[in-house]
Each structure stands twice: as structure tokens, then as C-alpha cells.
Amino acid sequence: GENVEQHPSTLSVQEGDSAVIKCTYSDSASNYFPWYKQELGKRPQLIIDIRSNVGEKKDQRIAVTLNKTAKHFSLHITETQPEDSAVYFCAASIGNAGNMLTFGGGTRLMVKP
Amino acid sequence: GAVVSQHPSWVICKSGTSVKIECRSLDFQATTMFWYRQFPKQSLMLMATSNEGSKATYEQGVEKDKFLINHASLTLSTLTVTSAHPEDSSFYICSARDPTDNTGELFFGEGSRLTVL
């Protein structure tokens, strides 16, 4: 089955700096790669996703890049703010309604004011 | 986006009792729902895939007799933790996709925090 590795497990940055979180996956058939943000005790919320037919996607301060050949994808957050502090999870799946997501181990991001 | 609701949010029970957690898709029909378990400071681990009208598919290492899943309708899946023990204490989260939404986005319930005394 799919295996998703995520690094780093914790990341501390100064407000205004950029943060980068990286994930690798094992199943070359995976074609849907979402990123979720989870605040303490709450449900994961989708922040951005990318499909295998594109290499990069951007939404304001958040961007995701995908390298299908190397089977890795990354989340980039620019101009970080304290409210960005949370746990971020990457995931991979073959993206249709019946297929489950495999999650990475998570990254705890702390943005210091 | 689609809404998935989970109940209860918190439950505390005595060791040996059974606890039922409900997961509902409020504005779409879900033939498939997914149950995840999350221990403190850890990732979401898939426990089982709940299939409407048929048996759930369990991940390796998950005891199907302990974690009973019923998906009797297109909007409701239930997870029953039977004979709960302290090691079953965890955050249980269900999720589902709207099959009419081709983005593939997975929506999560609020989660249910189970504490077994």
C-alpha cells in the first residue's frame, strides 16, 4: 500500500519568514495530494491540494509543488503569521470517491511573533 | 463544501463498556466513509473503510470484532468500540467524499474524543 513520509516533524519560524514542509510517497499510481491543517482538538481542514497533472499550485501565501518523477511534494507558506501555527498533514491517494487517503506523520509548525 | 457531522464530540466511559460514535453526511450521500484514529501528537491512521450496505474493510491490525462498523444508510455510518479499554482512548474521526464532487476533497467530521477509565 501507499506510504507517505513527512519532514520535519516540528518546525519553528519567526513571524514573516517562510516555512517549507516536505513529503514523499511510494505509490506511483497516487494522483491526488492534499494538505490539511489541524488545530488542537479540531478536525483537519483542507488548505490546498494538487493533482498529478500539474507541478505547482498557489493560493495567496500557500503554495504546493509536486515532482512526480521523484515522488515528492512540498508545502510552502510565505510571510508566516502566528495563526499559521498548527499541525499540518500531507496525504496521498488515487483521487476518486472510493479511495482513502494515506497521511504523513504531520508537522507541528510554530510561528513566533 | 460538503458537511460531515460526528457525534458525540466527547465521551468518557468505564472499562468494559461499549461506545457508539455516529458519522453523518449532512448534504450529500456517501456510499463510502472512512474511520481514522488519532493518538495524541500523532498522525491520522485509517482504521476501516465503511461501505453502505456491505461489510466494512478493515486495515491490517484493526480488530473488526472490537471496532464494529455499520453503514446502514447513505448518510450514516456508526463505529462501536466494544468492551472498551484504556488503550482504546483516542480521537476518532470519520470522513467522506461527496461522489458528485470531482475535486476529490475529503471532508472530516468534528472528531470524537474517547476516554476509557
Boltz contact constraints between the chains, C-beta under 6 A:
constraints:
  - contact:
      token1: [A, 32]
      token2: [B, 104]
      max_distance: 6.0
  - contact:
      token1: [A, 43]
      token2: [B, 108]
      max_distance: 6.0
  - contact:
      token1: [A, 43]
      token2: [B, 110]
      max_distance: 6.0
  - contact:
      token1: [A, 43]
      token2: [B, 111]
      max_distance: 6.0
  - contact:
      token1: [A, 44]
      token2: [B, 108]
      max_distance: 6.0
  - contact:
      token1: [A, 46]
      token2: [B, 105]
      max_distance: 6.0
  - contact:
      token1: [A, 95]
      token2: [B, 104]
      max_distance: 6.0
  - contact:
      token1: [A, 97]
      token2: [B, 97]
      max_distance: 6.0
  - contact:
      token1: [A, 97]
      token2: [B, 99]
      max_distance: 6.0
  - contact:
      token1: [A, 98]
      token2: [B, 32]
      max_distance: 6.0
  - contact:
      token1: [A, 100]
      token2: [B, 34]
      max_distance: 6.0
  - contact:
      token1: [A, 100]
      token2: [B, 46]
      max_distance: 6.0
  - contact:
      token1: [A, 100]
      token2: [B, 49]
      max_distance: 6.0
  - contact:
      token1: [A, 101]
      token2: [B, 106]
      max_distance: 6.0
  - contact:
      token1: [A, 103]
      token2: [B, 43]
      max_distance: 6.0
  - contact:
      token1: [A, 103]
      token2: [B, 44]
      max_distance: 6.0
  - contact:
      token1: [A, 105]
      token2: [B, 43]
      max_distance: 6.0
  - contact:
      token1: [A, 106]
      token2: [B, 43]
      max_distance: 6.0
